[in-house]
Amino acid sequence: MSTAVSTARRAGPRFRQQSVIPGFGLTLGFTLTYFCLIILIPLIALAVRSAGLGPEGFWKAATDPRVLGSLRVSFVTALFAAAINVVFGTLIAWVLVRYRFPGRRIFDAIIDLPFALPTAVAGISLTAIYAPNGVIGGLFAPLGWRIAYTPIGITIAMIFIGLPFVVRTIQPILEEVSHEVEEASATLGANRFQTIAHVILPSLMPAILTGFALAFARAVGEYGSVIFIAGNIPFVSEIAPLLIVIRLEETNYAGAAAIASVMLIISFVLLFAINLIQAWSRRRYGYGS
C-alpha cells in the first residue's frame, strides 16, 4: 500500500486515485444549487421586496421610532442573553466533561430539551413560571419587581433557547484539553486562576465565540418562546419579529421586508465582526488551525 502511494505521488497530477466520494464538479454543483434554493433566492426576494419602497420609503420604514424601539429590544436582550449563556454554558460544559456524578447522563440530555421543545410550549411554560402569579414571579411581585412582560422576561426566554448552542459548542473542545496541560501549568508554579486565564480559556476562546454567535443569532430571530412572555408593549417589550408579523397582518409586505432587511444587515455585521475576532484568536493562540 505504501509503495503504491509513493508511486502515485511521484507520478504527479496525471495519476489520480479513484475516490468513493463524488468528484469536485458534482459536489460543487450540488452545493451551489442547494445554497441558491435555500439561502440566496429567499434573501434576494427579501431585498427585491424591500427595494419596492424606494430609498426614501425604505429609510422612512427603517427609521420609524417604533421600528427602532423594537430593534433595540431584540438586539440588546439577545446580546445580554448570549453573554449570560457564554458564562453559564461554559461552566455547565466544564462540569459535564470534567466530573462524574449520579444523573450526569440525564442532566446532559436535558440540555438539548430546548432543541426538541416547541417554542410556543416553552414560552407558555416560562410565562406561567415568571408571571406575577407564577411560582418564581410571585416571589418578586410583593417587592414590586416584574419579570414576565418586561425585557427581563424576554432575556430569560432567549437564555433558555440559546443555552444548548453554547454548551454543545464548547463541550467537544473541552474534552480535547488534556489534564496533563493543567498539571504542567501547576508544576511550573501557576495558580488556578492563572491556569484558567492563560491555559484553559485561550484554547476555548474560538469555541466560546462560536457558541456566542450561534446563541445570539438564535435569540435575535426568536418569536415563539418570546412572544408570550414579552408583554408586547411598543418601545418597552415589543420585539422586531413581532412587529414584522404585525406589518404582515396589515398587508404591509414591503414594510415587513424593510424591517427584516435591517435585522439581516445588523445581524450580518455583528456576526462578521465575531468571526473576525474568532479568526484572530485562532491565529493569536494557535488553536483551530
Long-range contacts (C-beta under 8 A, 24 or more apart in sequence): 43-264, 46-257, 46-260, 46-261, 46-264, 47-261, 49-253, 49-254, 49-257, 50-254, 50-257, 50-258, 50-260, 50-261, 52-254, 52-257, 53-254, 53-255, 53-258, 57-254, 58-258, 58-261, 61-254, 61-255, 61-258, 61-259, 62-258, 62-259, 62-261, 62-262, 65-235, 66-234, 66-235, 66-238, 66-243, 67-240, 67-243, 67-259, 67-262, 69-234, 69-235, 69-236, 69-238, 70-234, 70-238, 70-239, 70-240, 70-242, 70-243, 70-259, 71-240, 71-259, 71-262, 71-263, 71-266, 73-151, 73-154, 73-236, 73-237, 73-238, 73-239, 73-240, 74-220, 74-239, 74-240, 74-241, 74-263, 75-220, 75-266, 76-151, 77-151, 77-154, 77-155, 77-158, 77-219, 77-239, 78-158, 78-216, 78-219, 78-220, 79-216, 80-155, 81-155, 81-158, 81-159, 81-162, 81-215, 81-216, 81-219, 82-158, 82-162, 82-212, 82-213, 82-215, 82-216, 82-219, 83-212, 84-155, 84-159, 85-159, 85-162, 85-163, 85-165, 85-166, 85-211, 85-212, 85-215, 86-166, 86-208, 86-211, 86-212, 86-215, 88-163, 89-163, 89-165, 89-166, 89-167, 89-170, 89-211, 89-215, 90-166, 90-170, 90-204, 90-208, 92-163, 92-167, 93-166, 93-167, 93-170, 93-171, 93-174, 94-174, 96-167, 96-171, 97-171, 97-174, 97-175, 98-174, 111-163, 111-164, 111-167, 111-168, 112-164, 112-168, 113-164, 114-160, 114-161, 114-163, 114-164, 115-164, 118-224, 119-161, 119-222, 119-223, 119-224, 119-225, 120-224, 120-225, 120-228, 122-157, 122-160, 122-161, 122-224, 122-225, 123-157, 123-224, 123-225, 123-226, 123-227, 123-228, 123-229, 124-228, 126-153, 126-156, 126-157, 126-160, 126-225, 126-228, 126-229, 127-153, 127-228, 127-229, 130-156, 130-229, 148-229, 148-231, 149-229, 149-230, 149-231, 149-233, 149-237, 150-231, 150-236, 150-237, 151-236, 151-237, 153-229, 153-230, 153-231, 153-237, 154-226, 154-229, 154-230, 154-237, 154-239, 156-229, 157-222, 157-225, 157-226, 157-229, 157-230, 158-218, 158-219, 158-222, 158-226, 160-225, 161-218, 161-219, 161-222, 161-225, 162-214, 162-215, 162-216, 162-218, 162-219, 163-215, 165-211, 165-214, 165-215, 165-218, 166-208, 166-211, 166-212, 166-214, 166-215, 167-211, 168-211, 169-207, 169-208, 169-210, 169-211, 169-214, 170-204, 170-207, 170-208, 170-211, 173-203, 173-204, 173-206, 173-207, 174-204, 174-207, 177-203, 177-204, 202-281, 202-284, 202-285, 202-287, 203-285, 203-287, 205-278, 205-281, 205-285, 205-287, 206-278, 206-281, 206-282, 206-287, 206-288, 209-274, 209-277, 209-278, 209-281, 210-278, 212-274, 213-271, 213-274, 213-275, 213-278, 216-270, 216-271, 216-274, 217-267, 217-271, 220-263, 220-267, 221-263
